[in-house]
């Protein structure tokens, strides 16, 4: 092993000090939280950073794209789209660049995610309604609207094309699935 590489790896594993600018209100909240739970301000900041990075981890992997990236964007929520000011064009590039056509997220769904970040009520007016006349699904309240969008996207991109999730209608492992094989031999 090259000693230069070994030194670089050790140095790469060390913690680094970084400087960030926070608004007065955020600093106050951080200090209040730290005081209340009996930790340092920096512990609160590290916790916030780590949980956010874990939540967005799929976005760090360049191999995850298209429909496979939908859960990460959906779970990041409207505040992710709003905070980074992600319009439909930028979201489409994030989701669909280099994706085979069968795994692409439709432009309409990308636009819905973008709208949910800025105008959730309007996004719900544009959302397809399942087996209902009029073509739109309208729910009261932003929480219900976000949940309806989440359900729509998961049904279309995450659960589509899977013949079986490994369980039958009663939630029992399907005998044709690997889980069924395990339960049958017990």
NORWOKA-V805117 format. One record per residue. N is the residue number from 1. RES is the residue in three letters. OMEGA is omega in radians with two decimals (* if undefined). BURIAL is b if it has 24 or more other C-alpha atoms within 12 Angstrom, else e. D_LAST is the distance of its C-alpha to the last C-alpha in Angstrom with 2 decimals. Layout:
N,RES,OMEGA,BURIAL,D_LAST / N,RES,OMEGA,BURIAL,D_LAST
This chain:
1,UNK,3.10,e,47.74 / 2,UNK,-3.11,e,50.70 / 3,UNK,3.10,e,51.80 / 4,UNK,3.11,e,52.79 / 5,UNK,3.12,e,49.25 / 6,UNK,3.11,e,47.92 / 7,UNK,-3.13,e,50.42 / 8,UNK,3.12,e,49.59 / 9,UNK,3.12,e,45.86 / 10,UNK,-3.14,e,46.70 / 11,UNK,-3.14,e,49.16 / 12,UNK,-3.13,e,46.71 / 13,UNK,3.14,e,44.21 / 14,UNK,3.05,e,46.87 / 15,UNK,3.12,e,47.31 / 16,UNK,3.04,e,50.29 / 17,UNK,3.08,e,52.59 / 18,UNK,3.13,e,53.07 / 19,UNK,3.10,e,55.59 / 20,UNK,3.07,e,54.83 / 21,UNK,3.11,e,56.99 / 22,UNK,3.06,e,55.74 / 23,UNK,-3.12,e,57.59 / 24,UNK,-3.12,e,59.04 / 25,UNK,3.12,e,56.73 / 26,UNK,3.11,e,53.61 / 27,UNK,3.13,e,54.94 / 28,UNK,3.13,e,55.69 / 29,UNK,-3.14,e,52.19 / 30,UNK,3.14,b,50.65 / 31,UNK,3.12,e,52.90 / 32,UNK,3.13,e,52.17 / 33,UNK,3.14,e,48.41 / 34,UNK,-3.14,e,48.74 / 35,UNK,-3.08,e,50.99 / 36,UNK,-3.10,e,48.79 / 37,UNK,3.02,e,45.62 / 38,UNK,3.10,e,47.60 / 39,UNK,3.10,e,47.11 / 40,UNK,3.07,e,49.47 / 41,UNK,-3.10,e,50.45 / 42,UNK,3.08,e,49.07 / 43,UNK,3.11,e,45.61 / 44,UNK,-3.14,b,45.64 / 45,UNK,3.11,b,46.81 / 46,UNK,3.10,e,44.19 / 47,UNK,-3.13,e,41.44 / 48,UNK,-3.13,e,42.82 / 49,UNK,-3.12,e,43.09 / 50,UNK,-3.13,e,39.62 / 51,UNK,3.11,e,37.89 / 52,UNK,3.12,e,39.98 / 53,UNK,3.07,e,39.36 / 54,UNK,3.13,e,35.59 / 55,UNK,-3.09,e,35.85 / 56,UNK,-3.04,e,37.90 / 57,UNK,-3.12,e,36.09 / 58,UNK,3.11,b,35.31 / 59,UNK,3.11,b,39.07 / 60,UNK,-3.10,e,39.59 / 61,UNK,-3.10,e,37.55 / 62,UNK,3.12,e,39.85 / 63,UNK,3.13,e,37.02 / 64,UNK,-3.12,b,35.70 / 65,UNK,3.13,b,38.03 / 66,UNK,-3.11,b,38.51 / 67,UNK,3.13,b,35.76 / 68,UNK,-3.13,b,33.41 / 69,UNK,-3.12,b,35.89 / 70,UNK,-3.13,b,36.10 / 71,UNK,-3.13,b,33.46 / 72,UNK,-3.13,b,35.40 / 73,UNK,3.14,b,38.69 / 74,UNK,-3.11,b,37.45 / 75,UNK,3.06,b,35.85 / 76,UNK,3.01,b,39.03 / 77,UNK,-3.12,b,40.76 / 78,UNK,-3.13,b,44.33 / 79,UNK,3.08,e,45.74 / 80,UNK,3.14,b,44.69 / 81,UNK,-3.11,b,46.64 / 82,UNK,-3.07,e,49.50 / 83,UNK,-3.11,e,49.86 / 84,UNK,3.09,e,50.02 / 85,UNK,-3.10,e,52.04 / 86,UNK,3.07,b,49.81 / 87,UNK,-3.06,b,51.46 / 88,UNK,-3.13,b,49.95 / 89,UNK,3.13,e,51.49 / 90,UNK,3.11,e,50.04 / 91,UNK,3.12,b,46.58 / 92,UNK,3.11,b,46.67 / 93,UNK,3.13,e,47.57 / 94,UNK,-3.06,b,44.76 / 95,UNK,-2.87,b,42.13 / 96,UNK,3.14,b,43.42 / 97,UNK,3.10,e,45.43 / 98,UNK,-3.09,e,44.20 / 99,UNK,3.07,e,41.50 / 100,UNK,-3.04,e,41.02 / 101,UNK,-3.10,e,42.17 / 102,UNK,-3.11,e,38.80 / 103,UNK,-3.14,e,37.43 / 104,UNK,3.03,b,40.66 / 105,UNK,-3.07,b,40.90 / 106,UNK,3.13,b,43.63 / 107,UNK,3.13,e,46.99 / 108,UNK,3.14,e,46.84 / 109,UNK,3.06,b,43.57 / 110,UNK,3.12,b,44.97 / 111,UNK,3.10,b,48.06 / 112,UNK,3.13,b,46.01 / 113,UNK,3.13,b,44.29 / 114,UNK,3.12,b,47.70 / 115,UNK,-3.14,b,49.31 / 116,UNK,3.11,b,46.62 / 117,UNK,-3.08,b,47.73 / 118,UNK,-3.09,b,51.37 / 119,UNK,-3.03,e,51.73 / 120,UNK,-3.13,b,48.49 / 121,UNK,3.12,b,50.28 / 122,UNK,3.11,b,51.76 / 123,UNK,-3.12,b,48.45 / 124,UNK,3.07,b,46.94 / 125,UNK,-3.12,e,49.88 / 126,UNK,-3.08,b,49.07 / 127,UNK,3.13,b,45.32 / 128,UNK,3.10,b,44.25 / 129,UNK,-3.13,e,43.37 / 130,UNK,3.08,e,40.41 / 131,UNK,-3.14,e,41.64 / 132,UNK,3.12,e,44.72 / 133,UNK,3.08,e,48.45 / 134,UNK,3.04,e,50.50 / 135,UNK,3.12,e,48.06 / 136,UNK,3.10,e,47.46 / 137,UNK,3.14,b,45.11 / 138,UNK,3.10,b,46.89 / 139,UNK,3.10,e,45.30 / 140,UNK,3.06,e,47.23 / 141,UNK,-3.07,e,46.95 / 142,UNK,3.14,e,45.95 / 143,UNK,3.12,e,42.49 / 144,UNK,3.14,e,41.59 / 145,UNK,3.11,b,43.21 / 146,UNK,3.12,b,41.24 / 147,UNK,3.11,b,38.00 / 148,UNK,3.10,b,39.11 / 149,UNK,3.10,b,39.87 / 150,UNK,-3.13,b,36.51 / 151,UNK,3.13,b,34.75 / 152,UNK,-3.08,b,37.03 / 153,UNK,3.10,b,36.45 / 154,UNK,3.13,b,32.66 / 155,UNK,-3.05,e,32.53 / 156,UNK,-3.00,b,34.93 / 157,UNK,-3.07,b,33.88 / 158,UNK,-3.06,b,30.38 / 159,UNK,-3.11,e,28.50 / 160,UNK,3.04,e,30.74 / 161,UNK,3.09,e,29.77 / 162,UNK,-3.10,e,26.03 / 163,UNK,-3.11,e,24.82 / 164,UNK,3.08,e,21.58 / 165,UNK,-3.14,e,20.41 / 166,UNK,-3.12,e,16.75 / 167,UNK,3.06,e,16.71 / 168,UNK,-3.07,e,18.26 / 169,UNK,3.14,e,21.21 / 170,UNK,-3.14,e,19.25 / 171,UNK,3.13,e,17.47 / 172,UNK,-3.10,e,14.05 / 173,UNK,3.12,e,12.46 / 174,UNK,-3.08,e,14.30 / 175,UNK,3.14,e,12.65 / 176,UNK,-3.10,e,15.48 / 177,UNK,3.06,e,14.81 / 178,UNK,3.10,e,13.00 / 179,UNK,3.11,e,11.14 / 180,UNK,3.08,e,10.15 / 181,UNK,-3.13,e,9.03 / 182,UNK,-3.09,e,6.68 / 183,UNK,-3.14,e,5.35 / 184,UNK,-3.10,e,5.64 / 185,UNK,-3.13,e,3.82 / 186,UNK,*,e,0.00
